[in-house]
Amino acid sequence: MSADLRIRLTLPRAGFTLKVDLSLPAQGITVLFGPSGSGKTSVLRAVAGLERAREAQVRLGEQVWQDDAHGLWVPPHRRCLGYVFQEASLLDHLDVMGNLRYGLLRTHRAAHAGSSPAEGLDTALLDKAIDLLGISHLLSRRTPALSGGERQRVAIARALAAAPQLLLLDEPMAAIDAGRRQEILPWLERLRDEAALPMLYVTHSTDELVRLADQVVLIEQGQVQAQGSAWEVVALRHGALVAGEEPACLLACTVVERSPKWQLARVDFEGGHLWLRDSGASPGHRLRLRVWARDVSLATRQPQDTSVQNILPVVVSGLEAADHPSQVLVRLRCGQAELLSRITRRACEQLGLEPGRPAWAMIKAVAVVS
């Protein structure tokens, strides 16, 4: 099977026409990001076959689910995918295990019409989903007693148990309070890293995007505004994916050393290394860091005798207008990585910054997002 997800479709919406033409890697999490009402959920529903788009082709590898040019249409129950909605939609009269087995049985019946109810039912997949989402202690609990985060973990496990080849998640944390979101995010990260299952994830939360996304598709008013890796899209949009948000860049890092004396950890990335507060992650553990432009200062000579511990050689790659005429956004290359620095225009002129100029970036703070 070729490793791609092809989505080409047109759908009339209130106030605009949704029109996308995407070829996405069939691995990791692709986040469909944008403001509410921009068409993200409509894309998911069309992929699932819940809405029939026109001028459409929907294909996962060699599996073609819709191809209008050849008159091909596969109904939703014949598409090998799982769908997790904003609301978990669990059956309150059943306990958690009952919900999981009911969902698995429905999928099995759709795929094996005419077979006996439990014939060929693959409970091994159910056991794996239970382990992956960490819900074994919830199996005998009635669903009304679950928290919002627990309900969504059960809903995701139910979808995984059906052995989908694509998982669709439509703002799965929209109905969960902020505290519970932090509870479920690590499980979604584990799902991304261990399930080896392509996922389309709809959200308008920047925090979810920077923490979970491998690929990003930015949609506004039914049109694709940007597409690429999370690192590329966040940098392209200056990190300001939401109006008024501080520019930032993402760094993919690996823990290589821990210092018990200083309670710090050294992490390496494609442009060098940084020292962070030790969170207990073992060497080899991967991290995502978000570096805000406001936390990066610049110098044209290597700084000496400073409390800033993370000082990196960089090259200026571009200068752009910031959100106020007194400010400038400086793009920096640090090895294969990109950083951003927001400084005053006065400082930029005094330092003589221009594309190609070597400099030193002093990183005052970073945020570990994953």
Short mmCIF file of the C-alpha atoms (twelve columns), coordinates in Angstrom:
data_MODEL
# 
_entry.id   MODEL 
# 
loop_
_atom_site.group_PDB 
_atom_site.id 
_atom_site.type_symbol 
_atom_site.label_atom_id 
_atom_site.label_alt_id 
_atom_site.label_comp_id 
_atom_site.label_asym_id 
_atom_site.label_seq_id 
_atom_site.Cartn_x 
_atom_site.Cartn_y 
_atom_site.Cartn_z 
_atom_site.pdbx_PDB_model_num 
ATOM 1   C CA . MET A 1   0.000   0.000   0.000   1 
ATOM 2   C CA . SER A 2   1.381   3.412   -0.927  1 
ATOM 3   C CA . ALA A 3   1.796   5.594   2.130   1 
ATOM 4   C CA . ASP A 4   -0.481  8.489   1.326   1 
ATOM 5   C CA . LEU A 5   -3.927  9.819   2.112   1 
ATOM 6   C CA . ARG A 6   -5.528  11.595  -0.838  1 
ATOM 7   C CA . ILE A 7   -8.366  14.045  -0.157  1 
ATOM 8   C CA . ARG A 8   -9.801  16.129  -2.983  1 
ATOM 9   C CA . LEU A 9   -13.310 17.471  -2.551  1 
ATOM 10  C CA . THR A 10  -15.723 20.359  -2.971  1 
ATOM 11  C CA . LEU A 11  -18.584 21.068  -0.577  1 
ATOM 12  C CA . PRO A 12  -20.866 24.119  -0.491  1 
ATOM 13  C CA . ARG A 13  -21.078 25.599  3.018   1 
ATOM 14  C CA . ALA A 14  -22.956 28.577  4.393   1 
ATOM 15  C CA . GLY A 15  -21.015 31.636  3.266   1 
ATOM 16  C CA . PHE A 16  -18.267 29.819  1.326   1 
ATOM 17  C CA . THR A 17  -17.368 26.739  -0.693  1 
ATOM 18  C CA . LEU A 18  -15.054 24.235  0.952   1 
ATOM 19  C CA . LYS A 19  -12.454 23.180  -1.592  1 
ATOM 20  C CA . VAL A 20  -9.400  21.137  -0.626  1 
ATOM 21  C CA . ASP A 21  -6.831  19.145  -2.562  1 
ATOM 22  C CA . LEU A 22  -4.508  17.327  -0.178  1 
ATOM 23  C CA . SER A 23  -1.953  14.544  -0.350  1 
ATOM 24  C CA . LEU A 24  -0.918  13.615  3.184   1 
ATOM 25  C CA . PRO A 25  1.496   11.037  4.605   1 
ATOM 26  C CA . ALA A 26  -0.428  8.089   6.015   1 
ATOM 27  C CA . GLN A 27  1.422   8.158   9.309   1 
ATOM 28  C CA . GLY A 28  1.372   10.135  12.533  1 
ATOM 29  C CA . ILE A 29  -1.146  12.875  13.321  1 
ATOM 30  C CA . THR A 30  -2.219  15.382  10.696  1 
ATOM 31  C CA . VAL A 31  -3.958  18.299  12.405  1 
ATOM 32  C CA . LEU A 32  -6.652  20.178  10.486  1 
ATOM 33  C CA . PHE A 33  -6.363  23.571  12.153  1 
ATOM 34  C CA . GLY A 34  -8.339  26.766  11.847  1 
ATOM 35  C CA . PRO A 35  -11.089 28.872  13.379  1 
ATOM 36  C CA . SER A 36  -14.519 27.433  14.135  1 
ATOM 37  C CA . GLY A 37  -16.693 27.215  11.042  1 
ATOM 38  C CA . SER A 38  -13.797 27.075  8.581   1 
ATOM 39  C CA . GLY A 39  -14.697 23.643  7.180   1 
ATOM 40  C CA . LYS A 40  -12.431 21.307  9.189   1 
ATOM 41  C CA . THR A 41  -15.167 18.974  10.438  1 
ATOM 42  C CA . SER A 42  -16.749 18.895  6.968   1 
ATOM 43  C CA . VAL A 43  -13.479 17.466  5.609   1 
ATOM 44  C CA . LEU A 44  -13.583 14.726  8.260   1 
ATOM 45  C CA . ARG A 45  -17.225 13.921  7.540   1 
ATOM 46  C CA . ALA A 46  -16.524 13.683  3.817   1 
ATOM 47  C CA . VAL A 47  -13.590 11.324  4.429   1 
ATOM 48  C CA . ALA A 48  -15.855 9.178   6.622   1 
ATOM 49  C CA . GLY A 49  -18.597 9.203   3.978   1 
ATOM 50  C CA . LEU A 50  -21.060 10.976  6.291   1 
ATOM 51  C CA . GLU A 51  -21.312 13.764  3.711   1 
ATOM 52  C CA . ARG A 52  -20.980 13.217  -0.002  1 
ATOM 53  C CA . ALA A 53  -18.728 15.821  -1.538  1 
ATOM 54  C CA . ARG A 54  -18.561 16.499  -5.250  1 
ATOM 55  C CA . GLU A 55  -15.580 16.560  -7.619  1 
ATOM 56  C CA . ALA A 56  -14.114 14.247  -5.000  1 
ATOM 57  C CA . GLN A 57  -11.483 11.627  -4.577  1 
ATOM 58  C CA . VAL A 58  -10.859 10.083  -1.162  1 
ATOM 59  C CA . ARG A 59  -8.201  7.380   -1.081  1 
ATOM 60  C CA . LEU A 60  -6.026  5.744   1.580   1 
ATOM 61  C CA . GLY A 61  -3.188  3.984   -0.169  1 
ATOM 62  C CA . GLU A 62  -4.831  1.616   -2.631  1 
ATOM 63  C CA . GLN A 63  -8.222  1.786   -0.911  1 
ATOM 64  C CA . VAL A 64  -10.444 4.151   -2.865  1 
ATOM 65  C CA . TRP A 65  -13.508 5.285   -0.901  1 
ATOM 66  C CA . GLN A 66  -14.784 7.894   -3.338  1 
ATOM 67  C CA . ASP A 67  -13.810 8.725   -6.888  1 
ATOM 68  C CA . ASP A 68  -16.373 10.796  -8.758  1 
ATOM 69  C CA . ALA A 69  -14.400 10.575  -11.997 1 
ATOM 70  C CA . HIS A 70  -15.054 6.810   -12.030 1 
ATOM 71  C CA . GLY A 71  -18.444 6.817   -10.302 1 
ATOM 72  C CA . LEU A 72  -17.094 5.081   -7.210  1 
ATOM 73  C CA . TRP A 73  -18.681 5.487   -3.758  1 
ATOM 74  C CA . VAL A 74  -18.066 3.308   -0.697  1 
ATOM 75  C CA . PRO A 75  -20.656 3.735   2.107   1 
ATOM 76  C CA . PRO A 76  -19.441 4.742   5.573   1 
ATOM 77  C CA . HIS A 77  -19.805 1.290   7.174   1 
ATOM 78  C CA . ARG A 78  -17.537 -0.198  4.512   1 
ATOM 79  C CA . ARG A 79  -14.695 2.278   5.115   1 
ATOM 80  C CA . CYS A 80  -11.989 0.896   7.372   1 
ATOM 81  C CA . LEU A 81  -11.784 3.873   9.693   1 
ATOM 82  C CA . GLY A 82  -12.659 4.948   13.210  1 
ATOM 83  C CA . TYR A 83  -14.391 8.201   14.123  1 
ATOM 84  C CA . VAL A 84  -14.149 9.907   17.528  1 
ATOM 85  C CA . PHE A 85  -16.616 12.759  17.972  1 
ATOM 86  C CA . GLN A 86  -16.567 15.765  20.317  1 
ATOM 87  C CA . GLU A 87  -18.973 13.911  22.577  1 
ATOM 88  C CA . ALA A 88  -18.038 10.345  23.444  1 
ATOM 89  C CA . SER A 89  -21.613 9.022   22.817  1 
ATOM 90  C CA . LEU A 90  -21.282 6.085   25.200  1 
ATOM 91  C CA . LEU A 91  -24.226 3.916   26.221  1 
ATOM 92  C CA . ASP A 92  -25.068 4.790   29.815  1 
ATOM 93  C CA . HIS A 93  -26.848 1.500   30.559  1 
ATOM 94  C CA . LEU A 94  -23.626 -0.436  29.907  1 
ATOM 95  C CA . ASP A 95  -20.342 -0.377  31.803  1 
ATOM 96  C CA . VAL A 96  -17.097 0.504   30.020  1 
ATOM 97  C CA . MET A 97  -16.361 -3.064  28.898  1 
ATOM 98  C CA . GLY A 98  -19.926 -3.392  27.651  1 
ATOM 99  C CA . ASN A 99  -19.499 -0.264  25.539  1 
ATOM 100 C CA . LEU A 100 -16.204 -1.515  24.133  1 
ATOM 101 C CA . ARG A 101 -17.568 -4.921  23.227  1 
ATOM 102 C CA . TYR A 102 -20.762 -3.442  21.786  1 
ATOM 103 C CA . GLY A 103 -18.785 -1.141  19.508  1 
ATOM 104 C CA . LEU A 104 -16.534 -3.989  18.414  1 
ATOM 105 C CA . LEU A 105 -19.521 -6.258  17.751  1 
ATOM 106 C CA . ARG A 106 -21.268 -3.639  15.602  1 
ATOM 107 C CA . THR A 107 -18.142 -3.196  13.494  1 
ATOM 108 C CA . HIS A 108 -17.715 -6.962  13.157  1 
ATOM 109 C CA . ARG A 109 -21.321 -7.413  11.995  1 
ATOM 110 C CA . ALA A 110 -20.942 -4.679  9.378   1 
ATOM 111 C CA . ALA A 111 -17.808 -6.305  8.012   1 
ATOM 112 C CA . HIS A 112 -19.072 -9.907  8.210   1 
ATOM 113 C CA . ALA A 113 -22.762 -9.778  7.358   1 
ATOM 114 C CA . GLY A 114 -24.425 -13.135 7.948   1 
ATOM 115 C CA . SER A 115 -21.909 -14.521 10.449  1 
ATOM 116 C CA . SER A 116 -22.869 -15.418 14.005  1 
ATOM 117 C CA . PRO A 117 -22.657 -12.513 16.500  1 
ATOM 118 C CA . ALA A 118 -19.302 -13.392 18.082  1 
ATOM 119 C CA . GLU A 119 -17.745 -15.465 15.290  1 
ATOM 120 C CA . GLY A 120 -14.245 -14.212 14.509  1 
ATOM 121 C CA . LEU A 121 -14.450 -11.373 17.027  1 
ATOM 122 C CA . ASP A 122 -10.857 -10.206 17.630  1 
ATOM 123 C CA . THR A 123 -10.648 -9.486  21.352  1 
ATOM 124 C CA . ALA A 124 -6.841  -9.224  21.138  1 
ATOM 125 C CA . LEU A 125 -7.252  -5.853  19.448  1 
ATOM 126 C CA . LEU A 126 -9.628  -4.805  22.207  1 
ATOM 127 C CA . ASP A 127 -7.093  -5.786  24.862  1 
ATOM 128 C CA . LYS A 128 -4.391  -3.806  23.068  1 
ATOM 129 C CA . ALA A 129 -6.619  -0.732  22.845  1 
ATOM 130 C CA . ILE A 130 -7.436  -0.987  26.566  1 
ATOM 131 C CA . ASP A 131 -3.739  -1.111  27.399  1 
ATOM 132 C CA . LEU A 132 -2.792  1.685   25.002  1 
ATOM 133 C CA . LEU A 133 -5.362  4.081   26.478  1 
ATOM 134 C CA . GLY A 134 -4.743  3.007   30.082  1 
ATOM 135 C CA . ILE A 135 -8.372  2.222   30.919  1 
ATOM 136 C CA . SER A 136 -8.146  -1.287  32.402  1 
ATOM 137 C CA . HIS A 137 -9.124  0.076   35.835  1 
ATOM 138 C CA . LEU A 138 -12.305 1.566   34.348  1 
ATOM 139 C CA . LEU A 139 -13.769 -1.547  32.705  1 
ATOM 140 C CA . SER A 140 -16.402 -2.292  35.343  1 
ATOM 141 C CA . ARG A 141 -17.356 1.332   35.872  1 
ATOM 142 C CA . ARG A 142 -20.666 2.722   34.590  1 
ATOM 143 C CA . THR A 143 -20.153 5.450   32.020  1 
ATOM 144 C CA . PRO A 144 -22.061 8.228   33.877  1 
ATOM 145 C CA . ALA A 145 -19.374 7.973   36.592  1 
ATOM 146 C CA . LEU A 146 -16.537 8.736   34.151  1 
ATOM 147 C CA . SER A 147 -14.849 12.109  33.809  1 
ATOM 148 C CA . GLY A 148 -14.842 13.816  30.417  1 
ATOM 149 C CA . GLY A 149 -11.251 12.732  29.786  1 
ATOM 150 C CA . GLU A 150 -12.016 9.138   30.745  1 
ATOM 151 C CA . ARG A 151 -15.063 9.070   28.469  1 
ATOM 152 C CA . GLN A 152 -12.975 10.184  25.502  1 
ATOM 153 C CA . ARG A 153 -10.268 7.630   26.236  1 
ATOM 154 C CA . VAL A 154 -12.953 4.933   26.225  1 
ATOM 155 C CA . ALA A 155 -14.347 6.297   22.950  1 
ATOM 156 C CA . ILE A 156 -10.882 6.228   21.354  1 
ATOM 157 C CA . ALA A 157 -10.260 2.681   22.617  1 
ATOM 158 C CA . ARG A 158 -13.620 1.632   21.147  1 
ATOM 159 C CA . ALA A 159 -12.591 3.046   17.775  1 
ATOM 160 C CA . LEU A 160 -9.159  1.376   17.912  1 
ATOM 161 C CA . ALA A 161 -10.594 -2.022  18.786  1 
ATOM 162 C CA . ALA A 162 -12.206 -2.193  15.341  1 
ATOM 163 C CA . ALA A 163 -8.727  -2.218  13.715  1 
ATOM 164 C CA . PRO A 164 -9.220  0.931   11.603  1 
ATOM 165 C CA . GLN A 165 -6.629  1.890   9.019   1 
ATOM 166 C CA . LEU A 166 -7.380  5.576   9.621   1 
ATOM 167 C CA . LEU A 167 -8.570  7.312   12.793  1 
ATOM 168 C CA . LEU A 168 -10.581 10.538  12.608  1 
ATOM 169 C CA . LEU A 169 -10.775 12.728  15.729  1 
ATOM 170 C CA . ASP A 170 -13.139 15.694  15.641  1 
ATOM 171 C CA . GLU A 171 -12.094 18.117  18.411  1 
ATOM 172 C CA . PRO A 172 -12.006 15.277  20.961  1 
ATOM 173 C CA . MET A 173 -11.207 17.680  23.819  1 
ATOM 174 C CA . ALA A 174 -13.647 20.464  22.974  1 
ATOM 175 C CA . ALA A 175 -16.136 19.340  25.633  1 
ATOM 176 C CA . ILE A 176 -13.475 18.724  28.304  1 
ATOM 177 C CA . ASP A 177 -12.328 21.302  30.851  1 
ATOM 178 C CA . ALA A 178 -8.714  22.529  30.848  1 
ATOM 179 C CA . GLY A 179 -7.613  20.252  33.694  1 
ATOM 180 C CA . ARG A 180 -8.974  17.130  32.033  1 
ATOM 181 C CA . ARG A 181 -7.344  18.093  28.738  1 
ATOM 182 C CA . GLN A 182 -3.942  17.884  30.402  1 
ATOM 183 C CA . GLU A 183 -4.973  14.452  31.659  1 
ATOM 184 C CA . ILE A 184 -5.796  13.069  28.198  1 
ATOM 185 C CA . LEU A 185 -2.975  14.685  26.154  1 
ATOM 186 C CA . PRO A 186 -0.300  12.185  27.272  1 
ATOM 187 C CA . TRP A 187 -2.534  9.319   26.127  1 
ATOM 188 C CA . LEU A 188 -2.964  10.940  22.722  1 
ATOM 189 C CA . GLU A 189 0.816   11.314  22.502  1 
ATOM 190 C CA . ARG A 190 1.203   7.641   23.329  1 
ATOM 191 C CA . LEU A 191 -1.391  6.773   20.701  1 
ATOM 192 C CA . ARG A 192 0.558   8.792   18.124  1 
ATOM 193 C CA . ASP A 193 3.891   7.218   19.031  1 
ATOM 194 C CA . GLU A 194 2.865   3.584   19.527  1 
ATOM 195 C CA . ALA A 195 -0.213  2.832   17.434  1 
ATOM 196 C CA . ALA A 196 1.431   3.214   13.991  1 
ATOM 197 C CA . LEU A 197 -1.951  4.458   12.767  1 
ATOM 198 C CA . PRO A 198 -2.541  7.557   10.609  1 
ATOM 199 C CA . MET A 199 -4.851  10.090  12.234  1 
ATOM 200 C CA . LEU A 200 -6.721  13.194  11.105  1 
ATOM 201 C CA . TYR A 201 -7.253  15.465  14.096  1 
ATOM 202 C CA . VAL A 202 -9.486  18.545  14.012  1 
ATOM 203 C CA . THR A 203 -8.836  21.369  16.472  1 
ATOM 204 C CA . HIS A 204 -8.630  25.140  16.816  1 
ATOM 205 C CA . SER A 205 -6.358  24.852  19.876  1 
ATOM 206 C CA . THR A 206 -2.766  25.929  19.288  1 
ATOM 207 C CA . ASP A 207 -1.661  23.991  22.370  1 
ATOM 208 C CA . GLU A 208 -3.022  20.736  20.931  1 
ATOM 209 C CA . LEU A 209 -1.411  21.471  17.568  1 
ATOM 210 C CA . VAL A 210 2.108   22.117  18.883  1 
ATOM 211 C CA . ARG A 211 1.940   19.132  21.212  1 
ATOM 212 C CA . LEU A 212 0.455   16.496  18.908  1 
ATOM 213 C CA . ALA A 213 0.860   17.401  15.232  1 
ATOM 214 C CA . ASP A 214 3.294   15.789  12.828  1 
ATOM 215 C CA . GLN A 215 1.641   17.480  9.851   1 
ATOM 216 C CA . VAL A 216 -0.588  20.561  9.799   1 
ATOM 217 C CA . VAL A 217 -3.219  21.721  7.328   1 
ATOM 218 C CA . LEU A 218 -4.336  25.281  8.046   1 
ATOM 219 C CA . ILE A 219 -7.888  25.933  6.777   1 
ATOM 220 C CA . GLU A 220 -9.657  29.292  6.692   1 
ATOM 221 C CA . GLN A 221 -13.025 29.928  5.025   1 
ATOM 222 C CA . GLY A 222 -12.890 26.578  3.267   1 
ATOM 223 C CA . GLN A 223 -9.461  27.154  1.702   1 
ATOM 224 C CA . VAL A 224 -6.099  25.602  2.576   1 
ATOM 225 C CA . GLN A 225 -3.807  28.437  3.659   1 
ATOM 226 C CA . ALA A 226 -0.743  26.361  4.584   1 
ATOM 227 C CA . GLN A 227 0.310   22.722  4.668   1 
ATOM 228 C CA . GLY A 228 3.437   20.937  5.853   1 
ATOM 229 C CA . SER A 229 5.200   19.590  8.912   1 
ATOM 230 C CA . ALA A 230 4.310   21.129  12.254  1 
ATOM 231 C CA . TRP A 231 7.773   22.708  12.374  1 
ATOM 232 C CA . GLU A 232 7.373   24.293  8.930   1 
ATOM 233 C CA . VAL A 233 3.838   25.598  9.389   1 
ATOM 234 C CA . VAL A 234 4.431   27.048  12.851  1 
ATOM 235 C CA . ALA A 235 7.553   28.836  11.600  1 
ATOM 236 C CA . LEU A 236 5.850   29.948  8.371   1 
ATOM 237 C CA . ARG A 237 3.021   31.505  10.329  1 
ATOM 238 C CA . HIS A 238 5.493   32.988  12.818  1 
ATOM 239 C CA . GLY A 239 3.817   30.826  15.442  1 
ATOM 240 C CA . ALA A 240 0.896   33.279  15.384  1 
ATOM 241 C CA . LEU A 241 -1.667  30.750  14.254  1 
ATOM 242 C CA . VAL A 242 -4.249  32.632  16.291  1 
ATOM 243 C CA . ALA A 243 -4.515  36.418  15.933  1 
ATOM 244 C CA . GLY A 244 -2.522  38.234  18.600  1 
ATOM 245 C CA . GLU A 245 -0.498  35.187  19.619  1 
ATOM 246 C CA . GLU A 246 3.215   35.603  20.296  1 
ATOM 247 C CA . PRO A 247 5.444   34.265  17.474  1 
ATOM 248 C CA . ALA A 248 7.321   31.055  18.304  1 
ATOM 249 C CA . CYS A 249 9.143   28.101  16.772  1 
ATOM 250 C CA . LEU A 250 9.114   24.399  17.573  1 
ATOM 251 C CA . LEU A 251 12.231  22.318  18.182  1 
ATOM 252 C CA . ALA A 252 12.384  18.522  18.139  1 
ATOM 253 C CA . CYS A 253 14.875  17.503  20.827  1 
ATOM 254 C CA . THR A 254 16.325  14.403  22.473  1 
ATOM 255 C CA . VAL A 255 17.466  14.163  26.079  1 
ATOM 256 C CA . VAL A 256 21.168  13.226  26.082  1 
ATOM 257 C CA . GLU A 257 22.366  14.033  29.593  1 
ATOM 258 C CA . ARG A 258 21.085  14.737  33.103  1 
ATOM 259 C CA . SER A 259 23.012  16.682  35.731  1 
ATOM 260 C CA . PRO A 260 22.068  15.652  39.296  1 
ATOM 261 C CA . LYS A 261 24.273  18.422  40.666  1 
ATOM 262 C CA . TRP A 262 22.418  21.209  38.862  1 
ATOM 263 C CA . GLN A 263 19.061  19.451  38.378  1 
ATOM 264 C CA . LEU A 264 19.262  20.228  34.677  1 
ATOM 265 C CA . ALA A 265 18.987  18.126  31.520  1 
ATOM 266 C CA . ARG A 266 20.813  18.659  28.258  1 
ATOM 267 C CA . VAL A 267 18.787  18.166  25.083  1 
ATOM 268 C CA . ASP A 268 20.150  18.038  21.545  1 
ATOM 269 C CA . PHE A 269 18.431  19.284  18.397  1 
ATOM 270 C CA . GLU A 270 19.506  19.762  14.792  1 
ATOM 271 C CA . GLY A 271 21.176  23.089  15.570  1 
ATOM 272 C CA . GLY A 272 22.976  22.383  18.840  1 
ATOM 273 C CA . HIS A 273 21.974  21.760  22.441  1 
ATOM 274 C CA . LEU A 274 20.066  23.411  25.278  1 
ATOM 275 C CA . TRP A 275 20.018  23.035  29.048  1 
ATOM 276 C CA . LEU A 276 16.566  22.696  30.624  1 
ATOM 277 C CA . ARG A 277 15.171  22.089  34.071  1 
ATOM 278 C CA . ASP A 278 15.362  18.333  34.662  1 
ATOM 279 C CA . SER A 279 11.874  16.833  34.372  1 
ATOM 280 C CA . GLY A 280 13.076  13.274  34.994  1 
ATOM 281 C CA . ALA A 281 13.073  12.184  31.344  1 
ATOM 282 C CA . SER A 282 15.717  9.542   30.633  1 
ATOM 283 C CA . PRO A 283 18.444  9.928   27.986  1 
ATOM 284 C CA . GLY A 284 16.985  9.072   24.586  1 
ATOM 285 C CA . HIS A 285 13.578  10.520  25.456  1 
ATOM 286 C CA . ARG A 286 12.213  12.848  22.781  1 
ATOM 287 C CA . LEU A 287 10.814  16.259  23.598  1 
ATOM 288 C CA . ARG A 288 9.110   19.080  21.749  1 
ATOM 289 C CA . LEU A 289 10.056  22.592  22.789  1 
ATOM 290 C CA . ARG A 290 8.333   25.851  21.941  1 
ATOM 291 C CA . VAL A 291 10.662  28.866  21.904  1 
ATOM 292 C CA . TRP A 292 8.877   32.212  21.985  1 
ATOM 293 C CA . ALA A 293 10.370  35.003  19.878  1 
ATOM 294 C CA . ARG A 294 10.160  37.360  22.870  1 
ATOM 295 C CA . ASP A 295 12.543  35.056  24.791  1 
ATOM 296 C CA . VAL A 296 15.354  35.185  22.214  1 
ATOM 297 C CA . SER A 297 17.818  38.094  22.459  1 
ATOM 298 C CA . LEU A 298 20.580  38.740  19.933  1 
ATOM 299 C CA . ALA A 299 24.209  39.806  20.030  1 
ATOM 300 C CA . THR A 300 26.809  40.199  17.273  1 
ATOM 301 C CA . ARG A 301 29.646  39.112  19.565  1 
ATOM 302 C CA . GLN A 302 29.717  36.000  21.707  1 
ATOM 303 C CA . PRO A 303 28.320  37.050  25.095  1 
ATOM 304 C CA . GLN A 304 30.518  36.645  28.161  1 
ATOM 305 C CA . ASP A 305 29.735  36.639  31.888  1 
ATOM 306 C CA . THR A 306 25.958  36.284  31.552  1 
ATOM 307 C CA . SER A 307 23.367  34.310  33.490  1 
ATOM 308 C CA . VAL A 308 21.797  33.084  30.248  1 
ATOM 309 C CA . GLN A 309 22.827  29.435  29.871  1 
ATOM 310 C CA . ASN A 310 21.629  28.771  26.337  1 
ATOM 311 C CA . ILE A 311 23.663  30.755  23.829  1 
ATOM 312 C CA . LEU A 312 23.767  29.517  20.238  1 
ATOM 313 C CA . PRO A 313 25.591  30.653  17.085  1 
ATOM 314 C CA . VAL A 314 23.065  31.586  14.399  1 
ATOM 315 C CA . VAL A 315 22.827  33.258  11.013  1 
ATOM 316 C CA . VAL A 316 20.199  35.874  10.197  1 
ATOM 317 C CA . SER A 317 18.005  34.509  7.399   1 
ATOM 318 C CA . GLY A 318 15.412  37.270  7.167   1 
ATOM 319 C CA . LEU A 319 13.818  40.358  8.675   1 
ATOM 320 C CA . GLU A 320 10.049  40.833  8.814   1 
ATOM 321 C CA . ALA A 321 7.558   43.298  10.206  1 
ATOM 322 C CA . ALA A 322 6.209   42.449  13.656  1 
ATOM 323 C CA . ASP A 323 2.796   43.354  15.084  1 
ATOM 324 C CA . HIS A 324 3.926   46.863  16.085  1 
ATOM 325 C CA . PRO A 325 5.944   49.346  14.000  1 
ATOM 326 C CA . SER A 326 8.573   49.601  16.745  1 
ATOM 327 C CA . GLN A 327 9.339   45.862  16.476  1 
ATOM 328 C CA . VAL A 328 10.994  43.583  13.941  1 
ATOM 329 C CA . LEU A 329 10.888  39.807  13.695  1 
ATOM 330 C CA . VAL A 330 14.296  38.299  12.941  1 
ATOM 331 C CA . ARG A 331 14.451  34.857  11.353  1 
ATOM 332 C CA . LEU A 332 17.506  32.832  12.361  1 
ATOM 333 C CA . ARG A 333 19.110  29.647  11.098  1 
ATOM 334 C CA . CYS A 334 20.661  27.465  13.753  1 
ATOM 335 C CA . GLY A 335 22.054  24.442  11.951  1 
ATOM 336 C CA . GLN A 336 19.000  22.805  10.364  1 
ATOM 337 C CA . ALA A 337 16.609  24.449  12.817  1 
ATOM 338 C CA . GLU A 338 14.911  27.824  12.695  1 
ATOM 339 C CA . LEU A 339 14.492  30.312  15.530  1 
ATOM 340 C CA . LEU A 340 12.683  33.629  15.760  1 
ATOM 341 C CA . SER A 341 13.629  36.719  17.729  1 
ATOM 342 C CA . ARG A 342 11.421  39.753  18.293  1 
ATOM 343 C CA . ILE A 343 13.479  42.877  18.959  1 
ATOM 344 C CA . THR A 344 13.061  46.625  18.464  1 
ATOM 345 C CA . ARG A 345 13.852  48.200  15.117  1 
ATOM 346 C CA . ARG A 346 16.292  50.454  16.959  1 
ATOM 347 C CA . ALA A 347 18.242  47.438  18.242  1 
ATOM 348 C CA . CYS A 348 18.149  45.820  14.802  1 
ATOM 349 C CA . GLU A 349 19.706  48.915  13.227  1 
ATOM 350 C CA . GLN A 350 22.294  49.331  15.985  1 
ATOM 351 C CA . LEU A 351 23.401  45.694  15.582  1 
ATOM 352 C CA . GLY A 352 23.508  46.004  11.795  1 
ATOM 353 C CA . LEU A 353 21.407  42.872  11.343  1 
ATOM 354 C CA . GLU A 354 20.739  41.746  7.777   1 
ATOM 355 C CA . PRO A 355 20.343  38.415  5.978   1 
ATOM 356 C CA . GLY A 356 23.582  36.423  6.087   1 
ATOM 357 C CA . ARG A 357 24.927  38.189  9.187   1 
ATOM 358 C CA . PRO A 358 26.286  35.830  11.883  1 
ATOM 359 C CA . ALA A 359 24.986  36.447  15.379  1 
ATOM 360 C CA . TRP A 360 24.489  34.850  18.774  1 
ATOM 361 C CA . ALA A 361 21.053  33.918  20.066  1 
ATOM 362 C CA . MET A 362 20.531  34.061  23.825  1 
ATOM 363 C CA . ILE A 363 17.524  31.921  24.750  1 
ATOM 364 C CA . LYS A 364 16.136  33.026  28.093  1 
ATOM 365 C CA . ALA A 365 13.293  30.493  28.383  1 
ATOM 366 C CA . VAL A 366 11.713  27.526  26.595  1 
ATOM 367 C CA . ALA A 367 8.438   25.694  27.064  1 
ATOM 368 C CA . VAL A 368 8.387   21.901  27.029  1 
ATOM 369 C CA . VAL A 369 5.155   21.064  25.217  1 
ATOM 370 C CA . SER A 370 5.568   17.318  24.810  1 
# 
